[in-house]
Amino acid sequence: MANKTYQVAWTHTAQQDLTEIIDFIAQDNLEDALHVLDRLQAKAQLLATLPNRGRVVPELLDTGISQYRELNSAPWRIIYRVENHRVLVMAVLDSRRELQTILLGRMAR
């Protein structure tokens, strides 16, 4: 039996996160920025064949929200959810920051 392949799609918010990360790193070192971009995109693409490989986001699970999962690519957290035959990358966050602080900041925008 063949493995099911999921489409990996990046939300606008996740694309914006990625752009901000890469732009910030590129200020010091363009080569490092491109390496991080490749690494994050490749890590997310792994979800095409094993979408449930990431753990449920613990901070959200503590509040009863279990549909969001994450992959780590230190120091970044790739937050995603699986719907039907798609994996939606919802955000790329710095694991050194508190998730609650990041989410509150986004809601305040």
C-alpha positions in Angstrom: 0.0 0.0 0.0 1.5 3.4 -1.0 1.9 6.1 1.5 -0.5 9.0 1.2 1.1 12.3 0.3 -0.2 15.5 1.9 0.1 18.9 0.4 2.2 21.2 2.6 0.8 24.8 2.4 2.2 27.9 4.2 -0.4 30.4 5.5 0.2 34.1 4.9 1.2 34.4 8.6 3.8 31.6 8.4 5.2 33.1 5.2 5.5 36.5 6.9 7.2 34.8 9.9 9.7 33.2 7.5 10.4 36.4 5.7 11.0 38.3 8.9 13.4 35.6 10.2 15.4 35.5 7.0 15.5 39.3 6.6 16.8 39.6 10.2 19.5 37.0 9.7 20.5 38.4 6.3 21.4 41.7 7.9 24.4 40.0 9.3 25.0 37.1 6.9 23.1 36.3 3.7 24.6 32.8 3.4 23.3 31.9 6.9 19.9 33.3 6.1 19.6 31.2 3.0 20.8 28.1 4.9 18.1 28.7 7.6 15.5 29.2 4.8 16.4 25.9 3.2 16.5 24.1 6.5 13.0 25.4 7.6 11.4 24.7 4.2 12.9 21.2 4.1 11.8 20.4 7.6 8.2 21.5 6.9 8.2 19.5 3.6 8.8 16.3 5.7 5.2 16.6 6.8 4.1 15.7 3.3 4.6 12.0 4.1 4.3 11.9 7.9 2.1 14.8 8.9 1.6 13.7 12.5 5.4 13.4 13.2 5.4 16.5 15.3 4.2 16.7 18.9 1.1 18.5 19.9 2.0 22.1 21.0 2.2 21.7 24.8 1.3 25.2 25.7 -1.9 24.9 23.7 -2.7 21.4 24.9 -2.6 22.7 28.4 -5.6 24.9 27.4 -7.4 22.0 25.7 -6.4 22.9 22.1 -5.0 19.7 20.5 -5.2 20.3 16.7 -1.9 22.1 16.5 1.4 20.3 16.2 5.0 21.4 16.0 8.3 20.4 14.5 11.5 21.9 16.0 14.4 23.1 13.9 16.4 24.8 16.7 15.8 27.5 17.6 12.6 27.6 15.5 9.2 26.0 16.1 7.2 25.2 13.0 3.5 25.2 14.1 1.1 23.4 11.9 -2.2 21.6 11.7 -3.4 18.8 9.5 -6.7 19.1 7.6 -8.0 16.5 5.2 -5.0 15.9 2.8 -3.2 19.2 3.6 -0.7 20.3 6.2 -1.1 24.0 6.9 2.0 25.6 8.3 0.5 28.2 10.6 3.6 29.9 12.1 7.4 29.8 12.5 8.3 31.0 16.0 11.5 31.5 18.0 11.5 28.8 20.7 13.4 31.1 23.0 10.3 33.3 23.4 7.2 32.4 25.3 4.4 31.2 23.0 1.8 33.1 25.0 3.7 36.4 24.6 4.0 35.9 20.8 0.3 35.0 20.4 -0.9 38.0 22.5 1.3 40.3 20.4 -0.2 39.0 17.3 -3.7 39.4 18.6 -2.9 43.0 19.5 -1.9 43.9 15.9 
